[in-house]
Amino acid sequence: MSDHGTLMHRAALASLSVTVFLIALKFVAYIATDSVSMLASLADSGLDFFASMINLVAVRSSLTPPDREHRFGHGKAEPLAGLAQGAFIAGSATFLIIEAVSRLTQPHVIERETVGFIVMGIAIAATIGLVGYQRMVVAKTASLAISSDQSHYTSDLITNVGVVVSLVLSAQFGWKYADPLIAIAIALFLAWTSWGVFRASSDQLMDHELPDEDRAKIKSLVMRHADVRNLHDLRTRASGLNTFIQFHIELDADISLTRAHEISDAVEADVMEAFPKAEILIHQDPAGIEMPAPLAKV
């Protein structure tokens, strides 16, 4: 396993371990406080467990080398896991809204809030540590699965802070409606988070082009070669840790095949330096030949 793969695997295991720990803590706190905001946080952690399990399987699968049946590798396992995580987050948000609306009509008194404060303090500290580690892993690997997990736990962090605010307003100031109202706010934030995860995962599954700035960078790297007359049919996509880049370059029609190969190698080296995880495919065309309309587009 590569260094990036090791980091991704460790991040997935760390996520799962922290989730199990938080579920146990929050279950005790919910029983003690009977807070719907605490229940919201517990439900979210419960869904985190299933999401983290899927994430761990997806990371292991995405790191599997290409084989005869999967020539492009297994990178699509990551966005598939992202879609599952988005579904879990959306489901959690729906459940919380239903429960919170019920509590608005029948408010409950928060009990033993001290237990809730202690548990949420531990939960916040553990979540901050996990999100910080995941952020480091994402910065080094650009893993979509770990990035989705980071978004998930960032939402957990906000959820945990919301629970603390709810406990303060309900137990210390006697505002009975604070608990369900904050639970609804948490649910809406979870819904917004799930949309971001869905969109990023869908882009990879649908082979969305790389960002415009990356495409512009590729064009600049190619066209700075004096022997390259033009560039067309640039196509890009991402799949897990891998990036796929292909394009046509136009060269003088009278140069030798050997020279054309040398130019292509030089262009590939420059692009590879900027995109070290990329698989690059270059086709050489003679300059001045009119291309069919679909291929003429850069």
N, C-alpha and C positions, 0 to 999 in steps of 0.2 A: 504494500500500500504506500502511495506517495505521501510526502509530508502534508500536503493539503488534505488528502484523504484521511490521514490520521487525525488531523485537527477536526475535520467534520465529524468523524466517528466519535471522538471524545466529547464534542459539543452535544451530539445527540444523546449520548449516555448521561451527560451532566444534566440535560433537560429532563430526562426521565427520572433521574434520582431526586432532583429537587421537587418534581411534581408529586412523587410518592410521599415525600416528607411533608409537603404543604397540605396534601389531602388529609393526612392524619391530624395535623395541627388544627386545620379549619373545621374538621368534623367535631373535635372536642369543643372548639369555641362556639360552633353553632348550637350544639346541645346545651351549652352553658348560658348563652345569651338569647336564643330564639330570635335572632336578628335576620330579617330577610336580606339585608345587604351582605351579612356573613354567609347566608345561604347562596347568594349570588356568587360570591367569591369561591365558595366550596364547589358549586356546580361548574364554574369555569375551570377550576383546577381538576375536577373530574374529567371534563372534556379534554383538558390539557394532557391527561394521562394517555387517552386513546390517540390523540393527535401526535404525541411524542413517540408512541409505539410505532405508528405509521411512518413517522419521520425517520426513525432509526432504521426500519426496514428499507425505506426509500433511499437513504444515504448509502447503505450497504449495497443496494442494487445498482445505484448510479455509479458507484466506484468499480463495479465489475467490468473488466476489460472487454473490448469488442470480441464477438465470437462469430461463427459461421452464419448464425441466424440473425445476429444484430451487428451488422458491419459498422454502424455509426455509434456503437456503444449503447449504454443504458441510461443516458442522461435524462431522458424524459420521465424517469421515475420521480425525479425531484418536483417538477411542476404538478405531477399527479398527486403527490403528497400535499403540495400546496393547496390544490383544490379541496382535498379532504379536510385540511385544516380550516380552510375558509368555511366549509360546510359546518364543521363543528362549532366554530365561533358564531356563525349565524344562528345555529340551533340553540346555542347557549343564550344568545340575546333574546330570542323569541320566548324561551322558557322564563327568563327573568322578567320580561315585561308582563307576562300573564300573572306571575306570582306577585309582582309589585302592585299591579292594579287591584288584585285581591286584597292586599294589605292596606291599600288606600281606603277601601270600604270597611275594613275591619282592622284598624290599627292595633298593633301589639306593643306591649311595654318591653323595653330592652332590660334584660336582667344580667347581673354579674358582668358588668361592662369591663371590669378590670381584667378578667380573663381574655376578653376580646382585644383589649389594648395590647396585652403582652403577646398574644398570638400574632396579631397583625404587625407588630413591630418586628418580630422574628421573620414573618413572611416577607415584609418589605426588604429587609436586609438580604435575605436569601435571593430574592428576585433581582435586586440590584446587582448582586454578584454574578448571577447567571446571565443577565442581559449584557453586562460589561464583557464577560467572556465571549458570548455569542457575537457581539459587535466586533471584537478582535478577530474572531474566526472568519466572519463575513468579509472584513477588510482584506484578509489575506487570500481567501478562496473564492469570493463572489458567489458562494453557494446559495441558490434560491431556497432550498429546503431549510437551511439554517436561518436565512434571512426571514422567511415566513415564521419560523419558530420564534425569532427575536421579536417580530411584530406582535406575535401572540403574547409573549411574556411582558412586553412593554405595556400592552393593554391590561395585563394582570397587575402590573405595578400601579397603574392608574386606578384599577378596581380596588386594590388594597388600600390606597390612600382614601378613596371614596368611602370605604367601610369605616375607617378611622373617623372621618368627618361625620358620618352618620351616627356613630356611637357617641361622639361628643355632643351633637345637637339633640339626640334623643335622650340620652341618659343624664347629661349634665344640665341641659336647658329645657328638658321636658317636651320638645317638639316631636310629637308622635309621627307626624307625616314626613319627617326628614328621612327616615329609614327607607320607605318605599320610593320616595321621589329620587333619592340618590341612586337607588337600585335601577330605576328607569333610565337615569342619566348614564349609568354604567352600561346598560344594555344598548343604548343608542350608540355609545362609543364603540362597543364591540361590533355592532352592525357595520359601522363605518370602516373598522379595521378589516372585517371579513371581505368587504368590497375590494380593498387594496390588495389583499392576498389573492383573491379570485382573478383580478385583472392581470397581476404579474404572472401568475401561473398560466392563465389563458394565452398570454402573449407568447410564452415559450412553446406551449403545445401547438399553437397555430403558426409557428415559425415566423413570428413577427421580426421585422428587420431590426438590426442594432440601432441604437440612438443615432440621430442625425449627426451629432458631433463625431461619433466613431466612424460613420460612413465618410464624412468630410475628411477625417484624418487619413483614412485608407486612400482616398482619391489623391490627397496631397502627396503621400508617400510614393504612390505609383507614378504620378506625373512629374515628379522631380527628376526622374531618370531621363537623361537627354535622348536616349534611343527610343523612348516610348512616345509615339505620336498621338495616341488617344486611348481612352479607356471607356468601355461600355459594358452593359449587362452585369453590373455589380449586384451580387446577391449575398445577403448575410443572414445568419440566424444563430441562436444560442441553444444549447442542449446540456443542461447540468453544468458541469465545469468546462465543457468544450464549446468553442466558437467555430463556426464554419463560414469561410469567406471564399467566394469564387467570383471571377471576373475575366473579361477578355481584354487583352492589350493589343493595340495596333502598332505594328513595326514596319520598317521599310520593306517593300516587297522583294528587293533584290539581295537581301542578306542571306547568309547560309543558315541551314537548320541548326548547326552547332552554335552560331552566334545568337540565334533566337533563343536557344536553350540557356545560354549564358545570361542573357538579359533577364529572362524569366527567373532564373535562380537568384539574381541580384535583387529583383523586385520582391521575390518571396522572402528573402532574408530580411529586408527592411520592414516588411509588414509583420513578419514573425517576431521581430524585435519589439514592435509596439504591441502586438497581441500574442504573447508567448504560448497561450493555451489554444491557439487557433489551428484548424486544419485548413490549408489554403490550396485552392485549385485555380490554376491560371491557364487560359487558352490563348494561343497567339494567332492573330489575324493579320493579313497584309493590309497596310494602310491604303485608304482610298477606295476600298471595296464597299459598295453600298450594302448595309445590313438590313435584314427584314425588320419591320417596325417593332415587333416585340423585343428583339435583341438590341435595337439601337438605344433603348432607354438605359440610362446609367442608374 
